Amino acid sequence: MQKRTLKNMFLLLTLMVASTVQAQTKHEFSISQALDYASKNNVQVKNALLNIKAQEQTNRGITSAAYPSLNSSIDITDYLKVPTQVIPGDAFGYPGQLVNVQFGIKYNSNVMFQLQQLLFDGQVFVGLQARKTSMEYANKNVAVTEEAIKTNIYKIYYQLVVSKTQIQLLDANIQRFEKLKHDANEMYKNGFAEKLDVDKIDVTLTNLKTEKQKALNSIEIGYLALKTLMGMPVKDTLVLTDTLSDNSIKENILADSVNYNDRKDFMLLQSVKKLNQYNIKRYQYMALPTIAAVGIYGKQAYRNKFTFFEKGDWFDISYIGLKVSMPIFNGFARDSKVKLSRIELQQTENNIENLKNNIDNEVETAKLKFQSAIETMDFQKKNMQLAETVYNQTKKKFEIGTGSNTEINTAQTDLKTAQTNYIAALYDAVIAKVDYLKAIGKL
């Protein structure tokens, strides 16, 4: 019995592990594939796309006001007390007196169909004109959201790509010191080095391995952040396929001039401006009359008893008409709305001018930072190569017994510092490139 229970538990555990493995998906993404995945799965982008669909339905509601409307109604009235009318009694032989007379039938029924077509309404007219601009605004809002997500994905993606270089450098350092430790041990065995020299190398080697583990942990956190930003399940595996080199960062991207229309946020404000202008027109048209054509057709019946579903006369009723509603005075509400809309338009125009100035400043600042980052990256790469050369020469001196342990430790420290500075410069250059491309609207 116990063996069967253990067997069942083992089978259940195996199924759980298998289902977990099957649930995990491996993704091998270039930067373009990562961006495409985020455009379909990032929550902010998905909600912005839903705003487009919401605007489409809003536009349908506006359009429906221009279509004819057909309504029907059925009324059944039971006069518990037929209304009494008071009329002069002269016609009934009671001169100078008032006579109480009941006019009407106890049961009345009306079945009516009303067709109405709006011929002119200023607010509806402007709403129809503004539909296209409203859709443009919704689409440009999506573009702004996507650009913000894209910017962060670019930065994290390429920082993780750069981190591969960092790990490669750390691995190279570890290999150097593992060989150095081996050589120092041999020298110690042969009496050409002290135990202290071996211990110092061992301490440095341990520190390098610890630093690599910390770097790997940071990279793992970076992958979690990237997957979350992309809308990817955390349990999925993500592999980055793009590579990065100094030359790819320095590719010809510096623009001589900037077109404001390339900026998504600028185009969004332009749409806001158009909507402000339509808003002014909408309130101005409130002063115009509303005109609608109306047609009625129906049946009426009168009964002393509730016999509408039996035989009896039903009388036709129909008419057509023109309904004109002319606003005369509304307490200056329309004037207040027009003036408020003009103020909002002025605010938007001020925001546009301010954004132009900010774009100019952003572009120049990003350009200078990118140029400086490229120069720093080139300098740090040369410095790292020089430090590596110094280390190799110092190591050879140590191996032949003409160099000291202090010299090789100093050379290794300098090399490690140079490598750290190069990685930092590489990071800064990637970020500077992304910021510059965003500033000129070419990301």
N, C-alpha and C positions, 0 to 999 in steps of 0.2 A: 504493500500500500504506500509506504513511504517512497519507494523507488518511483512509483507511478506519479506521485505528487511532484517529486523533483523533476521528472521527465516533462510533465505538463508546464511547470514553471520555466524550465529551460526553453521549451517550445514557444511559450508566450514571450519570453525575453528576446528570443531570436526574431520573432515577428515584429516586435516593437522596434528593434534595431534596424530591421529591414525597411520598415515603413518610414523611419527617420531618414535613412539613407536615400530612399526614393524621393522623399519630400524635398531634399536638398537639390539645388540646380547649380550647375557650374556655368558661369558667364565669362567669356573671353572677349573683352571690349577694347576697341580703339576709342579715342576721344570722341569721334563722331558717333560711334555706336552708343557710347555712354550718354551723350547728349540726346540722342534719339530715344533711348530708353526712358530718360528723365522726362522728356516731353509727353510721354504717355502715362507715366506712373507717379510723378511728383504731385503731391496733394494740392499745392498752390496752383500749379498749372492746370490740373484737372478742374479745380473750382473756377478758374478764370475761363476755361473753355465752356463750363456750364453757364457762366454769365452770358456768353454769346447766345446759347440756346434760350436763356431767359429773355434776352433782348429780342430775339426772334418772336417769341410769344407776345411780348409787349407790343411789338410792331403789328402783329396780327390783330391785337385788340384795337390799336389805333385805326387800322385799315377797316375793321368791321364797322366802324362808325359811318363810313362812306357807303356801305352797302345798304340796300333796302331791308327793313325789318318787318316781319309779319308776326302779329300777335292775335290770339283768340281769347274770347271770354264767354262764359256762360253765367247768366244771372237768373236766379229764381227768387221772386219776392212774394212773401205771404203777408198781406196787410191784415194784421190782427184787428186793426180798426181802420177802415177806409178813411182817408183824409177828408175833412169837411171844409168846404169853401163857403164864404159868406158873400152873397151877391144882392144887388138891389131887387126888391120884390115887385117893381113896376110891371115886369113882364109876366108875372104870375098872378096879377090882380091884387097885389098888396102894395099900393102906392105909398111911398114914403117910408116903407119898412125894409128891414134886411131879412133875407131868407137864408137859412142854413141848408146847404145842399151838399150831398156826398157825390163826388165825381171819382170814378175809378172802379177797378175790378179787384176782387180780393187776391187773385193769383195772377202774377205777371211773370213772363219769362222772355229773356233776350239771349240770342246766340249771335255773337258778333266776330267778324274778322277785320282786323285793321292792318292796312299796308301803309308804311311810311317810308319816304325816301328823303334823306337830307340833301338839300340842294346847295346850301352854303352855310358853313360855320367856320369862322376865322380860325379858331383854335384847332379844329380838326384839320383844316387845310394846311396849317403850319406843321402839325404833327405828321401829316403825310409827307411833307417836304423833308422833315428832319429824320425820317426813318433810316436813310442811307448813312447819314452822319452818325446816328446812334450805333449802327452796326460797325462803322469805322472805329468809333471810340472803344467798343467792346473788343474788337480785334487788336487794336493798338495796346489796350490794357493787357491783353494776353502776351503781346510781344515784349512789353516792359517786364512782366513777370518772368517770362522765359529767359530774358537777358540776365536778370538778377540771378536766377538759378544757374544759367550757363556760366556766368562769371565765377561763381563759387565752385562749380564742377571743374572748370578749367584749372583753377588754382590748386584744388585738392588733388586732382588727377595727376598733374605734372609734378606736384610736390612729392607724391608717392613714387612717380617715375624717377625723380632725382634721388629719392631715398635708396633706390637700387644701387646707385653709384656710391652712396655713403656706406652701404653694407659691403660693397666690393672693396672699398678702401680699407674698411675695418678688417675684412678677411685677409687682405694683403698684409696688413700690419701684424695680424695674429700669426700668419705663416712666417713672416720675417722673424718674429720673436720666438716662435717655436723652433726655428732653425738655429737662431742665435742661442737659445737655451741649450739645444743639443750640442752646439759647438762649445759653449762655455763649460758644459759638463765634461766634455772630452778633455778640454784644456785643464779643468780642475783635477781630473783623474791623473793627468800627466804632470801636474804640479806647475802649470803655467798660468793658473788663475786661482783666485781665492773663492771660498764657499760664499762669501758675501756677494761677490759678483753674480753668482748663479741665483742667489736669493733675490737680488734686486731685479734681475731679468724676470724671474718668476712672478714677482709682485706686479711688474708692468704688464705681463701677459695676462694675469688675472684681471687687472683693471680694464684691459682691452676687451676681454670676453664679457665682463660686466657691462661695459659701455655698449657692446653689440646687442646684448640682451635688452637693454633699455631702449635702444634704437628700434629693435624688432617689436617691442611692446607699443612704442609710439606709432610705428607703421600700422600695426593692427588696429589701433584706435582710429587712425586716419582712414583705413578701409571701412570701418564701421560708420564713420561720419559720411564718407562718400556714398555708401549704400543707402543710408538713411536719406540723404539729400536726393538721390535718384529715385527713391520710392521702392527700393529693392529689399526683399526680405533679408533680415540680418543673417539668417541661417544659410543663405545661398553663398556660393563661392564666387568671388570676383577676381579675375586675372586681367591685368592691364597689358595690352599688347604693344602700345606705342613706345617708341624710344625717344630719347632727347639728347641732343648734342649741342655744343657751343654754337656751331654753324647754323643749326635749325633755329636757335633762339635769335640769332643775328640776321635772319633772312630779311630781305628788303620789305620793310613795312612802314617806314617813316613817310608820312604824307606831307606834302608842301602846304596844303590848305585843308580846311575842314568844311564839310557841307552839313549845316545844321539838320537838314532833312534826313541825314543818315542816323541821327540819334532818335531812338525809340521814344524817350521821354519828351523830346521836343515835339515830335509828331502827335503824341498824346495830348499835349497842351493845345496844339492847333485844333484838334477835334473838340476840346473843351471850349475853345473860343467860338467855333461854329455853333455849338449847342447854345452858348450864351446869346449869340445873335438871333438864333431862332426863338429863344425864350422872350427876347424883347419884342419880336414881331408877333409872337403868340398873344402877349398881353395887349399890344396895340390893337390887334384885330378883335379884341373883346368889345370894342366900341361899335363894331359893325353888327347889323341885324343877322339873326339866324333864320334861315328860310327852309321850310320843309313842305313837301307835298304829302297829303294824307288822303287815303281812300278807305271807305267803310262799306262793308256789306254784311247784312245779317237778317235774322228772322225774329219776329216778335209774336207772342201769343198771349191771350188773356182768357182766363177761366174763372168761373164762379166756384168750381171744384178743382181739386188737384188731379187733372186728367191730361197732363201734357203728353203722356206716352200713349194716349188713345187718339182716336180720330178727332179732328178739329182744325180750325183755320190757323195758319201761320202767315203773318204778313211780312212782306219784304220791306227791307229798309236799306238804302244805299246812298252814299254821297261821296263826292270828291271835294277837296279843298286845299287851300294854300295857307300854311301857318307861318306867320312872320312875327318874330319876337325881337323887339327893339329895345336895347338897354337905354335908360334915360339918365338915371343917377344912382350910383352905388356907394356914395359916401367917400369918394376919392380912392376907393380900393384899387381900381385899375391903374390910376396914376401912380399910386405908391408902388405897385408891382413893377410897372415899367421902369421907374427910377431905380428901384432895387436891382433889377436885371441889368441896367446900364452900369451900376456900380460894380456888380459881379463881373461884367465884361471888362471894365477898366482894371480890376484886380487881376484877371487872367492875362490881359495884355502886359501888365507890370511883371507878372510871373514869367512871361515869355521873354521879355527883355532881360530880366535877371538871370534866367536860365542861359541865354546866349552868352552873357558875361561869365557865368560859371563854367560853361562849356569851354570858352576861350582859355580861361584860367586852368581848367582841368587838363586840357590838351597840352598846353605849354608845360605845366608841371609834370605831367606823365611823360612827356617827351624828354625833359631834362633828366628825370629819374631813370628812364630807360637807358639813355645814353650813358649816364653815370654807372648804372648797374652793369652794362656791357663792358665798360672800361675796367671796372673793379673785378669782374669775372675773369677777364683776360689777364689782368695783373696777378690775381690770386692763383690762376692756373700755372703761370710761369713760376711764381714763387713756390708752389707745391712741387713742380718738377725740379726746381733748384734744390729744395729741401730734400727731395728723394735722392738726388745725386750726391749731396753732402752726406746723407745717411749711408749710402752704399760705400762711399769712400772711407768713411769713418769705420764702418763694419769691417772692411778689408784690413785697415790698420789694426783693428782689435784682434782679428783672426791671426795676423802674423806677429802679434805681440808688441807692436809699436804704438798702439792706442790704448787708452784707458777706458774703464767701464763708465766713468763720469762723462767722457766725451761721447760715447755712443748713446748714453741716456739723454744727454743734451740734444744730440742730433735727432733722436727719436721724438723727443718732446717738440722740437721745432717742426719736424715733419707732420706730426699729429696736429699741431696748431695750424700749419699751412693747409692741411687737408680739411680741417674744420672750417677755416676761413673760405676755402674754395667752395665747399658744399653750401655754406651760408650765402656766398655770392651767387651761386647757381640758383638757389631758392629765390633770392631777391630779383635776379634777372628774369626768371619765369613770371613772378608776380608783377614786375614792372611791365613786361610785355603784355600780359593780360589787361592790366589797367590802361595801358596806352591804346590797345585795340578797342577797349570799351569806350574810352574817351572820344575816339574818332568815329565810333559807331560801326566798326568793322569786325566786331567779335563774332 
